Amino acid sequence: MTNSQRLAIVRSHLLSWLGENGSERDSAAPQIVSESILIRDGFYSGRSFHAAVGDQTFRAIWFMEPDELKIRNAQGDVVAAFQGGQIKPPEPQTAVADSPQVASPISLPMPQPAPAAAESHQGEQESENDPLPKAA
């Protein structure tokens, strides 16, 4: 899994957690307000997120190397921490009954080029003294 794929999973896990644990008074959807890259000693080390759900704000930090996500409330208290396998991709959406199910990507055959009608007869008249054979 690439770092960008893992980051997408971290983002969706954060939004999912915010949706489940955010403000119950407000039905606003959770959102990531801003995102920053974390650099330590000149190397990429993770991401910092500022998120909001209704009137509540959170700050989350994902450290790439230990694969750890810590979520803090507006007062700076750690309200949740996840490591490695606890950071899960989103559950697949349930399909609508009327929409067709596609099990795998659809492939269309590529048309084959038509064979040349009459190839030049010059190739048949190659000199026997020619040291290099011609490519077909």
PyMOL commands that set and color helices and strands:
alter all, ss='L'
color gray80, all
select helices_A, chain A and resi 3-21+84-86+121-125
alter helices_A, ss='H'
color red, helices_A
select strands_A, chain A and resi 31-40+43-53+56-63+68-73+78-83
alter strands_A, ss='S'
color yellow, strands_A
deselect
rebuild
show_as cartoon
